[in-house]
Amino acid sequence: MTRDWQDDQPYHRSGSGETVVLIHGFTSSWHLWKPVIEILEKDYDVLALSAPGHLGWLWPDGLEVSMDNAVALVEQRLGELGVGQAHVVGNSLGGAIALWMASRGTAATAVGLAPALGWVSGSIPVDRLFLASRKAVTEAMPQAAEILGSPELRQQILGVFMNRGDRVPLEEAVRMWEAVLAVDPIEDYLQVLHSFELPTLTTDQKAAIIWCGDDTLLPYDTCSQGWIDHAPYAAFSTLEGVGHSPMYDDPQRVSDAIIGAIRSA
């Protein structure tokens, strides 16, 4: 039987037990976590959110786009959903949000999976990279089903984010492109990614940072020092053989790494 994921919703919740919140990266959506959700929900209450200003969740009019406000909006939504302190797991931008929450005392445990913003502020041309990606997706979107039609092409096109893009179903690959175009306000978000100040985590704020061994988008050597400096008590580890957003690369190993980080933090 085909599972009804209720894909048009801005979040997904399933399972029971301690709550694990999953937050995706920049220009993505909660749907990217599906292979991991199917594993974690066997033991946890899993809540996967689309981030503010991303697919399914409009950024509030008049509110300045900033990391502090993005985190506050996530905290507000969790409160509306009856979630107190939870384990918060994020990939890329979502990893930064999780670590921000730990610094504010609103995450029981934060797990950053290849967290963004660990580079030196202004050192990476994220604005040009994402605007070029958005332009390419905009031009290709009318032929998305054809362009993304074969597993081999999906692996090639999605290769900057993951090793096994061929495992992404066509419907989900098209949704990834939709998510790229849904980010708004894009210019304000890009400014946040270009200029920021990381929070500092103390020894009593539980956090783990897992880098992805084949990450070519945010390589460890150039994109981790900020978190090494600002989260000196976090447990650092590397998950070998997976790309930047590894949910389809090896969902079991990703899930095991998350569970291990939560249990040992």
WOSULHU-V870281 format. One record per run of one state. SS is the DSSP state (@ for helix, = for strand, . for the rest). FROM is the first residue (numbers start at 1). LEN is the number of residues. If there is no record, write none. Layout:
SS | FROM | LEN
SS | FROM | LEN
This chain:
. | 1 | 10
= | 11 | 4
. | 15 | 4
= | 19 | 5
. | 24 | 6
@ | 30 | 11
. | 41 | 4
= | 45 | 5
. | 50 | 4
= | 54 | 1
. | 55 | 2
= | 57 | 1
. | 58 | 9
@ | 67 | 14
. | 81 | 5
= | 86 | 6
. | 92 | 1
@ | 93 | 11
. | 104 | 3
= | 107 | 7
. | 114 | 12
@ | 126 | 22
. | 148 | 3
@ | 151 | 7
. | 158 | 7
@ | 165 | 3
. | 168 | 2
@ | 170 | 13
. | 183 | 3
@ | 186 | 9
. | 195 | 12
= | 207 | 6
. | 213 | 7
@ | 220 | 4
. | 224 | 1
@ | 225 | 6
. | 231 | 4
= | 235 | 5
. | 240 | 11
@ | 251 | 14
. | 265 | 1
